[in-house]
Amino acid sequence: MRDAVGRGNANCDGCGSRFDDQRTAPAGSLPANAFGIHEMVGNVYEWVQDCGQYGYEGAPSDGSAIEPDAACRQRMMRGGSWLSLPRASRPTNRVRNPVGFLDINVGFRVARDLP
């Protein structure tokens, strides 16, 4: 399967890491992806900038966020967590939750654009 995370490459329920289905893994505990980024899938769901909607209708074609406005009551999370099954532990996995949702398997990643 093209989207399979492989054994020991992610922290999820059945991904093969020593942290599976127990707790979050410390940063840098698992192998980096092709871009040199660690723990991109599994570990914790990551809040992203997109307003929560089911599909990509009306989304920018350049990959930028579906900008939230005053009517946006839900936001998107991606990537699965240490409690997720492997099929949910992938960057394309999207979950909508109300703004302000908190849980032990939700976090965020600080990112910036490079010059």
DSSP file (Angstrom, degrees, kcal/mol; ACC not computed):
  #  RESIDUE AA STRUCTURE BP1 BP2  ACC     N-H-->O    O-->H-N    N-H-->O    O-->H-N    TCO  KAPPA ALPHA  PHI   PSI    X-CA   Y-CA   Z-CA
    1    1 A M    >         0   0    0      0, 0.0     3,-1.4     0, 0.0     0, 0.0   0.000 360.0 360.0 360.0 128.7    0.0    0.0    0.0
    2    2 A R  T 3   +     0   0    0      1,-0.3     0, 0.0     3,-0.0     0, 0.0   0.813 360.0  47.7 -62.4 -33.8    1.5    3.3   -1.1
    3    3 A D  T 3  S+     0   0    0     87,-0.0    -1,-0.3     2,-0.0     2,-0.0   0.376  80.3 128.3 -91.4   4.6    0.3    5.2    2.0
    4    4 A A    <   -     0   0    0     -3,-1.4    83,-0.1     1,-0.1     3,-0.0  -0.352  53.8-146.7 -63.8 138.7    1.5    2.6    4.5
    5    5 A V        -     0   0    0     81,-0.1    -1,-0.1     1,-0.1    36,-0.1   0.724  35.6-135.5 -79.4 -21.2    3.7    4.2    7.3
    6    6 A G    >   -     0   0    0      2,-0.1     3,-1.2     3,-0.1     4,-0.3   0.155  35.1 -54.2  80.6 156.4    5.9    1.1    7.6
    7    7 A R  T 3  S+     0   0    0      1,-0.2     9,-0.3     2,-0.1     8,-0.1  -0.485 121.4   3.5 -70.9 129.6    7.0   -0.5   10.9
    8    8 A G  T 3  S+     0   0    0      7,-3.0    -1,-0.2     2,-0.2     8,-0.2   0.543 101.1 102.4  78.0   8.4    8.8    1.8   13.3
    9    9 A N  S <  S+     0   0    0     -3,-1.2     2,-0.3     6,-0.5    32,-0.2   0.560  83.9  24.7 -98.8  -9.9    8.3    4.9   11.3
   10   10 A A  S    S-     0   0    0      5,-0.3     2,-0.7    -4,-0.3     7,-0.4  -0.950  74.2-117.0-147.9 163.9    5.4    6.4   13.3
   11   11 A N  B     +a   42   0A   0     30,-0.7    32,-3.0    -2,-0.3     2,-0.3  -0.894  63.3 114.8-108.4 100.9    3.9    6.3   16.7
   12   12 A C  S >  S-     0   0    0     -2,-0.7     2,-1.7    30,-0.2     3,-1.3  -0.893  79.1 -64.8-151.5-180.0    0.4    4.9   16.5
   13   13 A D  T 3  S+     0   0    0     71,-3.2    70,-0.1    68,-0.4    -2,-0.1  -0.568 126.7   1.2 -76.7  88.9   -1.6    1.9   17.6
   14   14 A G  T 3  S+     0   0    0     -2,-1.7    -1,-0.3    71,-0.1    71,-0.1   0.568  92.5 119.2 110.2  13.6    0.2   -0.8   15.7
   15   15 A C  S <  S-     0   0    0     -3,-1.3    -7,-3.0    67,-0.1    -6,-0.5   0.603  80.6-114.3 -86.8 -11.9    2.9    1.2   13.9
   16   16 A G        +     0   0    0     -4,-0.3     2,-0.2     1,-0.3    -5,-0.1   0.611  69.5 130.2  93.4  12.0    5.8   -0.7   15.5
   17   17 A S    >   -     0   0    0     -7,-0.4     3,-1.1    -5,-0.3    -1,-0.3  -0.591  69.4-115.8 -91.7 163.1    7.4    2.0   17.7
   18   18 A R  T 3  S+     0   0    0      1,-0.2    -1,-0.1    -2,-0.2    -7,-0.1   0.604 115.9  54.5 -71.6  -9.0    8.2    1.5   21.3
   19   19 A F  T >> S+     0   0    0      3,-0.1     3,-2.1     2,-0.0     4,-1.6   0.508  76.8 141.6 -99.5  -7.5    5.7    4.2   22.2
   20   20 A D  T <4 S-     0   0    0     -3,-1.1    -7,-0.2     1,-0.3    63,-0.1  -0.014  79.8 -11.2 -45.0 129.7    2.7    2.7   20.3
   21   21 A D  T 34 S+     0   0    0     61,-1.4    -1,-0.3     1,-0.1    62,-0.1   0.704 125.4  79.0  55.1  24.7   -0.6    3.2   22.0
   22   22 A Q  T <4 S-     0   0    0     -3,-2.1     2,-0.3     1,-0.4    -2,-0.2   0.669  99.6 -41.1-123.3 -49.9    1.1    4.3   25.2
   23   23 A R     <  -     0   0    0     -4,-1.6    -1,-0.4    59,-0.1    20,-0.1  -0.968  69.8 -62.9-169.7 174.1    2.2    8.0   25.0
   24   24 A T        -     0   0    0     -2,-0.3    20,-0.1    -3,-0.1     3,-0.0  -0.431  50.2-123.1 -71.1 150.9    3.7   10.6   22.7
   25   25 A A        -     0   0    0     -2,-0.1     3,-0.1   -14,-0.1     5,-0.1  -0.755  29.7-105.0 -92.5 140.4    7.2   10.0   21.5
   26   26 A P    >   -     0   0    0      0, 0.0     3,-1.8     0, 0.0     4,-0.2  -0.317  53.2 -81.5 -60.2 148.5    9.9   12.7   22.3
   27   27 A A  T 3  S+     0   0    0      1,-0.3    12,-0.0     2,-0.1    -3,-0.0  -0.241 117.5  19.7 -53.6 134.2   10.8   14.8   19.2
   28   28 A G  T 3  S+     0   0    0     -3,-0.1    -1,-0.3     3,-0.1     4,-0.1   0.540  86.7 118.5  83.4   8.1   13.3   13.1   17.0
   29   29 A S    <   +     0   0    0     -3,-1.8    -2,-0.1     2,-0.1     3,-0.0   0.739  69.8  50.5 -77.5 -23.3   12.6    9.6   18.4
   30   30 A L  S    S-     0   0    0     -4,-0.2   -21,-0.1     1,-0.1    -2,-0.1  -0.757 102.9 -79.6-114.8 160.0   11.5    8.2   15.0
   31   31 A P        -     0   0    0      0, 0.0     8,-0.4     0, 0.0    -1,-0.1  -0.225  48.9-114.2 -59.0 145.8   13.1    8.3   11.6
   32   32 A A        -     0   0    0      6,-0.2     6,-0.2     1,-0.1     2,-0.0  -0.390  28.4-118.0 -73.5 155.9   12.8   11.6    9.6
   33   33 A N    >   -     0   0    0      4,-2.2     3,-2.1    -2,-0.1    -1,-0.1  -0.141  46.4 -77.5 -81.3-172.5   10.8   11.6    6.4
   34   34 A A  T 3  S+     0   0    0      1,-0.3    -1,-0.1     2,-0.1    -2,-0.1   0.693 134.0  53.0 -63.2 -19.0   12.3   12.5    3.0
   35   35 A F  T 3  S-     0   0    0      2,-0.2    -1,-0.3     0, 0.0     3,-0.1   0.385 120.2-107.4 -96.1   2.1   12.2   16.2    3.9
   36   36 A G  S <  S+     0   0    0     -3,-2.1     2,-0.5     1,-0.3    -2,-0.1   0.665  75.0 137.6  81.9  17.4   14.1   15.6    7.2
   37   37 A I        -     0   0    0     -6,-0.0    -4,-2.2    -9,-0.0     3,-0.4  -0.846  42.7-143.7-102.6 130.8   11.0   16.2    9.4
   38   38 A H  S    S+     0   0    0     -2,-0.5    -6,-0.2    -6,-0.2   -11,-0.0  -0.599  70.8   7.5 -92.8 151.9   10.4   13.9   12.3
   39   39 A E        +     0   0    0     -8,-0.4     5,-0.3    -2,-0.2    -1,-0.2   0.846  69.3 151.3  50.9  46.7    7.0   12.6   13.6
   40   40 A M        +     0   0    0     -3,-0.4     2,-0.4     1,-0.1    -1,-0.1   0.761  67.2  38.8 -76.4 -24.6    4.9   14.0   10.8
   41   41 A V  S    S+     0   0    0    -32,-0.2   -30,-0.7    48,-0.1    39,-0.2  -0.947 115.3   1.7-126.2 149.7    2.4   11.2   11.2
   42   42 A G  B    S+a   11   0A   0     37,-3.3     2,-1.9    -2,-0.4    40,-0.2  -0.308  88.8  85.8  71.0-163.7    1.1    9.6   14.4
   43   43 A N  S    S-     0   0    0    -32,-3.0    39,-2.0    38,-0.2     2,-0.3  -0.506 108.3  -4.5  69.1 -79.3    2.3   10.9   17.8
   44   44 A V  S    S-     0   0    0     -2,-1.9    62,-0.2    37,-0.3    37,-0.1  -0.998  75.4-109.4-138.8 145.2   -0.3   13.7   18.0
   45   45 A Y  E     -b  106   0B   0     60,-2.9    62,-3.2    -2,-0.3     2,-0.5  -0.481  41.2-136.0 -61.1 142.8   -3.0   15.1   15.7
   46   46 A E  E     -bC 107  78B   0     32,-2.7    32,-2.0    60,-0.2    62,-0.2  -0.922   4.0-130.2-112.0 126.0   -1.8   18.5   14.5
   47   47 A W  E     - C   0  77B   0     60,-2.3    62,-0.5    -2,-0.5     2,-0.3  -0.487  30.3-165.9 -63.1 138.3   -4.0   21.5   14.3
   48   48 A V  E     -     0   0B   0     28,-2.4    28,-0.4     2,-0.2    -1,-0.0  -0.810  31.6-107.8-123.7 169.9   -3.7   23.2   10.9
   49   49 A Q  E    S+     0   0B   0     -2,-0.3    28,-0.0    26,-0.1    -2,-0.0   0.739  79.8 111.2 -70.6 -24.8   -4.8   26.6    9.6
   50   50 A D  E    S-     0   0B   0     17,-0.1    26,-1.7     1,-0.1     2,-0.2  -0.164  71.6-120.4 -59.1 139.1   -7.7   25.3    7.4
   51   51 A C  E     - C   0  75B   0     15,-2.5     2,-0.5    24,-0.2    24,-0.3  -0.571  45.1 -98.0 -68.6 142.2  -11.3   26.0    8.3
   52   52 A G        +     0   0    0     22,-3.3     2,-0.3    -2,-0.2    22,-0.2  -0.529  61.7 145.5 -73.1 119.1  -13.0   22.6    8.8
   53   53 A Q        -     0   0    0     -2,-0.5    13,-0.0     2,-0.1    -3,-0.0  -0.971  52.1-119.2-146.5 157.9  -15.0   21.5    5.7
   54   54 A Y  S    S+     0   0    0     -2,-0.3     2,-0.1     2,-0.0    -1,-0.1   0.884  88.3  13.7 -70.1 -39.8  -15.6   18.0    4.3
   55   55 A G  S    S-     0   0    0      2,-0.1    -2,-0.1    -3,-0.1     0, 0.0  -0.391  80.2-100.4-121.5-162.7  -14.0   18.4    0.9
   56   56 A Y    >   +     0   0    0     -2,-0.1     3,-2.4     3,-0.1     2,-0.1   0.206  63.7 140.4-110.0  13.3  -11.7   20.7   -1.0
   57   57 A E  T 3  S+     0   0    0      1,-0.3    -2,-0.1     0, 0.0    -3,-0.0  -0.392  79.6   9.5 -60.3 127.6  -14.4   22.5   -3.0
   58   58 A G  T 3  S+     0   0    0      1,-0.3    -1,-0.3    -2,-0.1     3,-0.1   0.463  96.2 140.6  81.2   1.3  -13.5   26.2   -3.2
   59   59 A A    <   -     0   0    0     -3,-2.4    -1,-0.3     1,-0.1     7,-0.1  -0.461  63.8 -93.5 -75.1 148.9  -10.0   25.6   -1.7
   60   60 A P    >   -     0   0    0      0, 0.0     3,-0.9     0, 0.0    -1,-0.1  -0.346  26.6-138.5 -59.8 141.2   -7.0   27.5   -3.2
   61   61 A S  T 3  S+     0   0    0      1,-0.2    -2,-0.0     2,-0.1    -3,-0.0   0.573  95.8  69.1 -79.6  -8.8   -5.3   25.5   -6.0
   62   62 A D  T 3  S-     0   0    0      3,-0.1    -1,-0.2     2,-0.0     3,-0.1   0.358 114.6-106.7 -92.6   7.1   -1.8   26.5   -4.7
   63   63 A G  S <  S+     0   0    0     -3,-0.9    -2,-0.1     1,-0.3     3,-0.1   0.434  73.9 138.9  85.9  -1.7   -2.1   24.4   -1.5
   64   64 A S        -     0   0    0      1,-0.1    -1,-0.3     3,-0.0    -2,-0.0  -0.238  60.0 -77.1 -72.2 169.4   -2.5   27.4    0.8
   65   65 A A        -     0   0    0      1,-0.1     2,-1.2    -6,-0.1    -1,-0.1  -0.197  32.1-115.2 -69.2 153.1   -5.0   27.2    3.7
   66   66 A I        -     0   0    0    -15,-0.1   -15,-2.5    -3,-0.1    -1,-0.1  -0.796  49.7-128.6 -81.0  97.8   -8.8   27.5    3.5
   67   67 A E        -     0   0    0     -2,-1.2   -17,-0.1   -17,-0.2     2,-0.1  -0.237  15.5-126.9 -61.2 129.0   -8.7   30.7    5.5
   68   68 A P        -     0   0    0      0, 0.0     2,-0.2     0, 0.0    -1,-0.1  -0.430  28.7-175.2 -71.5 149.4  -11.1   30.7    8.5
   69   69 A D    >   -     0   0    0     -2,-0.1     3,-1.7     0, 0.0     0, 0.0  -0.652  48.7 -75.0-128.8-170.4  -13.5   33.6    8.8
   70   70 A A  T 3  S+     0   0    0      1,-0.3     0, 0.0    -2,-0.2     0, 0.0   0.763 130.3  55.4 -62.1 -25.1  -16.0   34.6   11.5
   71   71 A A  T 3  S+     0   0    0      2,-0.0     2,-0.8     0, 0.0    -1,-0.3   0.559  79.9 108.0 -84.5  -8.4  -18.4   31.8   10.3
   72   72 A C    <   +     0   0    0     -3,-1.7     3,-0.1     1,-0.2    27,-0.0  -0.601  33.4 162.8 -76.4 109.3  -15.7   29.1   10.8
   73   73 A R        +     0   0    0     -2,-0.8    26,-1.9   -21,-0.2     2,-0.3   0.542  61.2  48.8-103.5 -11.6  -16.7   27.1   13.8
   74   74 A Q  E     - D   0  98B   0     24,-0.3   -22,-3.3   -22,-0.2     2,-0.3  -0.961  64.4-161.2-130.9 149.6  -14.6   24.0   13.2
   75   75 A R  E     -CD  51  97B   0     22,-2.8    22,-2.2    -2,-0.3     2,-0.3  -0.820  22.8-107.6-124.4 165.2  -10.9   23.6   12.3
   76   76 A M  E     - D   0  96B   0    -26,-1.7   -28,-2.4   -28,-0.4     2,-0.3  -0.671  22.6-168.6 -97.3 147.4   -8.9   20.8   10.7
   77   77 A M  E     -CD  47  95B   0     18,-2.2    18,-2.3    -2,-0.3     2,-0.3  -0.950  12.8-167.3-125.0 150.8   -6.4   18.4   12.3
   78   78 A R  E     +CD  46  94B   0    -32,-2.0   -32,-2.7    -2,-0.3    16,-0.2  -0.916  47.3  37.4-134.1 159.6   -4.2   16.1   10.4
   79   79 A G  S    S-     0   0    0     14,-1.0   -37,-3.3    11,-0.9    15,-0.1   0.193  83.5-108.2  97.7 -12.6   -1.8   13.1   10.8
   80   80 A G        -     0   0    0    -39,-0.2     2,-0.2    13,-0.2   -36,-0.2  -0.101  33.9-115.0  77.2 175.9   -3.3   10.8   13.5
   81   81 A S    >   -     0   0    0    -37,-0.1     3,-1.5     4,-0.1   -68,-0.4  -0.778  35.7 -80.6-140.5-177.1   -2.0   10.2   17.0
   82   82 A W  T 3  S+     0   0    0    -39,-2.0   -61,-1.4     1,-0.3   -70,-0.1   0.646 130.2  50.6 -64.7 -14.7   -0.4    7.6   19.2
   83   83 A L  T 3  S+     0   0    0    -40,-0.2    -1,-0.3   -71,-0.1   -71,-0.1   0.509  93.2  99.4 -97.0  -8.2   -3.9    6.3   19.7
   84   84 A S  S <  S-     0   0    0     -3,-1.5   -71,-3.2   -73,-0.2   -63,-0.1  -0.411  76.4-113.1 -82.4 153.7   -4.8    6.1   16.0
   85   85 A L    >>  -     0   0    0    -73,-0.2     3,-1.7    -2,-0.1     4,-0.6  -0.460  37.4-104.3 -73.7 157.1   -4.7    3.0   13.8
   86   86 A P  G >4 S+     0   0    0      0, 0.0     3,-1.3     0, 0.0    -1,-0.1   0.851 119.1  62.1 -54.1 -37.3   -2.1    3.0   11.1
   87   87 A R  G 34 S+     0   0    0      1,-0.3     3,-0.1   -83,-0.1    -7,-0.0   0.746 107.4  45.0 -64.2 -21.0   -4.6    3.7    8.3
   88   88 A A  G <4 S+     0   0    0     -3,-1.7     2,-1.3     1,-0.1    -1,-0.3   0.498  92.6  88.6 -95.3  -6.2   -5.4    7.1   10.1
   89   89 A S    <<  +     0   0    0     -3,-1.3    -9,-0.2    -4,-0.6    -1,-0.1  -0.607  65.1  98.8 -97.2  76.1   -1.8    7.9   10.6
   90   90 A R  S >  S-     0   0    0     -2,-1.3     3,-1.9   -50,-0.1   -11,-0.9  -0.980  81.1-111.4-154.8 150.6   -1.0    9.8    7.4
   91   91 A P  T 3  S+     0   0    0      0, 0.0   -12,-0.1     0, 0.0   -11,-0.1   0.782 114.5  58.8 -59.0 -28.0   -0.7   13.4    6.4
   92   92 A T  T 3  S+     0   0    0    -14,-0.1     2,-0.4   -13,-0.1    -3,-0.1   0.597  78.3 107.7 -79.8  -9.1   -3.8   13.2    4.3
   93   93 A N    <   -     0   0    0     -3,-1.9   -14,-1.0    -5,-0.1     2,-0.4  -0.563  53.9-169.8 -68.8 124.3   -6.0   12.1    7.2
   94   94 A R  E     -D   78   0B   0     -2,-0.4     2,-0.4   -16,-0.2   -16,-0.2  -0.960  11.8-178.0-122.6 136.2   -8.2   15.0    8.1
   95   95 A V  E     -D   77   0B   0    -18,-2.3   -18,-2.2    -2,-0.4     2,-0.4  -0.999  16.5-143.5-132.3 132.8  -10.5   15.4   11.2
   96   96 A R  E     +D   76   0B   0     -2,-0.4   -20,-0.2   -20,-0.2   -45,-0.0  -0.788  25.6 166.7 -96.0 138.7  -12.8   18.3   11.9
   97   97 A N  E     -D   75   0B   0    -22,-2.2   -22,-2.8    -2,-0.4   -45,-0.2  -0.981  41.0 -88.2-144.4 156.4  -13.2   19.5   15.5
   98   98 A P  E >   -D   74   0B   0      0, 0.0     3,-2.0     0, 0.0   -24,-0.3  -0.284  55.8 -90.5 -61.7 148.2  -14.7   22.6   17.1
   99   99 A V  T 3  S+     0   0    0    -26,-1.9   -25,-0.0     1,-0.3   -26,-0.0  -0.381 117.1  26.9 -55.5 132.8  -12.4   25.6   17.7
  100  100 A G  T 3  S+     0   0    0      1,-0.3    -1,-0.3    -3,-0.1     2,-0.1   0.453  81.8 157.4  89.8   1.4  -10.9   25.2   21.1
  101  101 A F    <   -     0   0    0     -3,-2.0     2,-0.4    -4,-0.0    -1,-0.3  -0.387  20.9-167.1 -60.5 132.9  -11.1   21.4   21.2
  102  102 A L        +     0   0    0     -2,-0.1     2,-0.3     3,-0.0     5,-0.1  -0.957  17.3 149.9-124.8 143.6   -8.6   19.9   23.6
  103  103 A D    >   -     0   0    0     -2,-0.4     3,-1.4     3,-0.2    -2,-0.0  -0.970  54.3-106.6-164.3 161.1   -7.4   16.3   24.1
  104  104 A I  T 3  S+     0   0    0     -2,-0.3    -1,-0.0     1,-0.3    -2,-0.0   0.637 117.8  50.2 -70.4 -13.4   -4.3   14.3   25.1
  105  105 A N  T 3  S+     0   0    0    -61,-0.1   -60,-2.9   -24,-0.1     2,-0.4   0.065  93.8  90.1-113.1  26.0   -3.6   13.3   21.6
  106  106 A V  E <   +b   45   0B   0     -3,-1.4    -3,-0.2   -62,-0.2     2,-0.2  -0.970  43.7 135.8-123.7 136.8   -3.8   16.8   19.9
  107  107 A G  E     -b   46   0B   0    -62,-3.2   -60,-2.3    -2,-0.4     2,-0.3  -0.689  37.0-117.0-149.9-156.3   -1.0   19.2   19.4
  108  108 A F        -     0   0    0    -62,-0.2     2,-0.4    -2,-0.2   -60,-0.1  -0.969  10.8-132.6-152.2 164.3    0.5   21.6   16.9
  109  109 A R        -     0   0    0    -62,-0.5     2,-0.5    -2,-0.3    -2,-0.0  -0.986  19.8-133.6-122.7 130.5    3.7   22.1   14.9
  110  110 A V        +     0   0    0     -2,-0.4     2,-0.3     2,-0.0    -2,-0.0  -0.728  37.2 167.4 -83.8 128.2    5.4   25.4   14.6
  111  111 A A        -     0   0    0     -2,-0.5     2,-0.3     2,-0.0    -2,-0.0  -0.934  16.1-170.4-138.2 159.4    6.3   26.1   11.0
  112  112 A R        -     0   0    0     -2,-0.3     2,-0.3     0, 0.0    -2,-0.0  -0.987  30.0-104.7-147.1 156.9    7.5   29.1    9.0
  113  113 A D        -     0   0    0     -2,-0.3    -2,-0.0     2,-0.0     0, 0.0  -0.612  35.7-131.9 -77.9 140.6    8.1   30.0    5.3
  114  114 A L              0   0    0     -2,-0.3    -1,-0.0     1,-0.1     0, 0.0  -0.704 360.0 360.0 -92.4 147.4   11.7   30.0    4.2
  115  115 A P              0   0    0      0, 0.0    -1,-0.1     0, 0.0    -2,-0.0   0.519 360.0 360.0 -65.6 360.0   13.0   33.0    2.2
